[in-house]
Amino acid sequence: MAHRRWIPMATLFALIASVAYGQGSALTPAQASPFMGTWVIEMTEPAAFRGTHTVRVWEKDGAVAASLQSGKFPATEATGIHRDGNMLVLTISHHAKPQPMMENGVPIWVVAALTLDGDSMKVALMLEPSQTIKRGTGKKQM
């Protein structure tokens, strides 16, 4: 059973590596347009991870930029952005700015899979030391 959980994680970490090292083509703002905006996500799974996250996707100097903010902590900019069909994948590395995501004072990798469902966005977060996928749904802010 534990082996099955690591297959999706290994796939996502391989995607992180390919995006982080510049493999693949750059995502254009037109390709990311359905995801553009500020989305407030209510995290619902697992119960111990409940809270509000904010995902922001915007155009910056002709390229796509994105950030993830947990609660009242400062937003951290994605270090990798990739579109795969109807999913936008954000990665945050140990070297993210203004500072990386942290857990117990240690920088962690984060993978956020964003999918649109009508006027809602579903988010699945994978955090480096965790074997649990955190999930939530939210709406675009006007």
C-alpha positions as CSV (number, residue, x, y, z in Angstrom):
1,M,0.0,0.0,0.0
2,A,2.8,2.4,0.9
3,H,4.4,1.6,-2.5
4,R,1.3,2.8,-4.3
5,R,1.4,6.2,-2.5
6,W,5.0,6.8,-3.6
7,I,4.3,6.3,-7.3
8,P,2.3,9.6,-7.7
9,M,4.8,11.4,-5.5
10,A,7.8,10.1,-7.5
11,T,6.1,11.2,-10.7
12,L,5.5,14.7,-9.3
13,F,9.0,15.0,-8.1
14,A,10.3,14.0,-11.6
15,L,8.1,16.8,-13.0
16,I,9.6,19.2,-10.4
17,A,13.1,18.3,-11.6
18,S,12.2,18.7,-15.3
19,V,10.6,22.1,-14.7
20,A,13.3,23.3,-12.3
21,Y,16.1,22.5,-14.7
22,G,14.5,24.2,-17.7
23,Q,13.3,21.1,-19.7
24,G,10.1,21.6,-21.6
25,S,8.7,24.8,-23.2
26,A,7.9,28.0,-21.3
27,L,4.3,28.5,-20.4
28,T,2.8,31.6,-22.0
29,P,0.2,33.9,-20.3
30,A,-2.3,32.9,-22.9
31,Q,-1.9,29.2,-22.0
32,A,-2.4,30.0,-18.3
33,S,-5.3,32.5,-18.8
34,P,-8.0,30.3,-17.3
35,F,-6.0,30.1,-14.1
36,M,-5.1,33.8,-13.9
37,G,-6.3,35.7,-10.8
38,T,-6.4,35.4,-7.1
39,W,-8.0,32.3,-5.7
40,V,-8.9,31.8,-2.0
41,I,-8.8,28.0,-1.2
42,E,-10.4,26.4,1.8
43,M,-8.3,23.4,2.6
44,T,-10.6,20.5,3.8
45,E,-8.5,17.4,3.7
46,P,-7.0,16.0,5.9
47,A,-9.0,17.5,8.8
48,A,-5.8,18.5,10.7
49,F,-4.7,20.6,7.7
50,R,-7.8,22.8,7.5
51,G,-7.3,26.5,6.8
52,T,-7.2,29.1,4.0
53,H,-4.6,29.2,1.3
54,T,-4.3,31.8,-1.4
55,V,-3.1,31.0,-4.9
56,R,-2.3,33.9,-7.2
57,V,-1.4,33.5,-10.9
58,W,-0.5,36.6,-12.9
59,E,1.5,37.9,-15.9
60,K,5.0,39.3,-15.0
61,D,7.2,40.7,-17.6
62,G,5.5,38.7,-20.4
63,A,5.8,35.4,-18.5
64,V,3.5,33.6,-16.1
65,A,4.2,34.0,-12.3
66,A,2.4,32.4,-9.4
67,S,2.5,32.3,-5.6
68,L,1.1,30.3,-2.8
69,Q,0.2,31.8,0.6
70,S,-0.7,29.8,3.6
71,G,-3.0,31.7,6.0
72,K,-1.4,34.9,7.2
73,F,2.2,33.9,6.3
74,P,3.8,35.8,3.4
75,A,3.2,34.5,-0.1
76,T,6.0,32.4,-1.7
77,E,6.5,32.6,-5.5
78,A,6.5,29.4,-7.5
79,T,9.9,28.4,-8.8
80,G,8.3,26.3,-11.5
81,I,5.0,26.5,-13.5
82,H,3.9,23.9,-15.9
83,R,0.5,23.2,-17.6
84,D,-0.5,19.6,-18.3
85,G,-3.9,19.5,-20.0
86,N,-6.5,21.0,-17.6
87,M,-4.0,21.1,-14.7
88,L,-1.6,23.8,-13.7
89,V,1.3,22.5,-11.6
90,L,3.2,24.9,-9.4
91,T,6.5,23.9,-7.7
92,I,8.2,25.7,-4.9
93,S,11.8,24.8,-4.3
94,H,14.1,25.2,-1.3
95,H,15.4,28.4,-3.0
96,A,12.0,30.2,-3.5
97,K,11.7,33.9,-2.9
98,P,11.1,35.9,-0.8
99,Q,11.7,32.8,1.3
100,P,10.9,29.1,0.8
101,M,8.0,27.3,2.4
102,M,9.2,26.1,5.8
103,E,8.3,23.2,8.1
104,N,9.9,23.1,11.6
105,G,12.3,25.8,10.4
106,V,13.5,23.7,7.4
107,P,12.9,24.6,3.7
108,I,10.6,22.2,2.0
109,W,9.6,21.4,-1.6
110,V,5.9,22.0,-2.4
111,V,4.0,20.8,-5.5
112,A,0.5,22.3,-6.0
113,A,-1.7,20.8,-8.7
114,L,-4.5,23.2,-9.7
115,T,-7.5,22.1,-11.7
116,L,-10.6,24.1,-12.7
117,D,-14.1,22.9,-12.0
118,G,-16.5,25.4,-13.4
119,D,-16.0,28.6,-11.5
120,S,-14.0,26.8,-8.8
121,M,-10.4,25.7,-8.5
122,K,-9.4,22.4,-6.8
123,V,-6.0,22.3,-5.2
124,A,-3.9,19.3,-4.2
125,L,-0.8,20.1,-2.2
126,M,2.1,17.7,-1.8
127,L,4.6,18.8,0.8
128,E,8.1,17.3,0.8
129,P,8.1,15.4,4.2
130,S,4.5,14.3,4.0
131,Q,2.9,11.2,2.6
132,T,-0.6,12.8,2.7
133,I,-2.0,14.9,-0.2
134,K,-3.7,18.0,1.2
135,R,-6.9,19.1,-0.7
136,G,-9.1,22.1,-1.0
137,T,-11.4,24.1,-3.2
138,G,-12.0,27.8,-3.7
139,K,-13.3,30.6,-5.9
140,K,-11.6,33.4,-7.8
141,Q,-11.7,36.7,-6.1
142,M,-13.0,39.7,-8.0
